[in-house]
Amino acid sequence: MWYAIISEDVKDSLPLRKGARADHLARLNRLKDEGRLLIAGPHPAIDSEDPGEAGFTGSLVVAEFSSLEEAKAWADADPYVDAGVYASVTVKPFKLVLP
């Protein structure tokens, strides 16, 4: 089943993101290579593709896991969690309807 992982950043998270980005992306790429990643990306803090120093306010990942518990465990092990980027992380089942 698909699960949405919705993360909210701490204030001024950009330096923390930069320090953990390579490891964070490596995990997402593993999901992609396994065919289990639907979408992933950050929420810019301003209305811009490249928010620069304004940074980001959180992230969204929609990926396939065998259970809610597995999705939560995967989310809890994110390098951004260890780096203190996220103030909160919510994991919810997601039903793909379109496209």
Secondary structure, DSSP 8 states (H G I E B T S, - for coil): -EEEEEEEE-TT-HHHHHHHHHHHHHHHHHHHHTT-EEEEEEEESSSSS--GGG-EEEEEEEEE-SSHHHHHHHHHT-HHHHTT-EEEEEEEEE-----
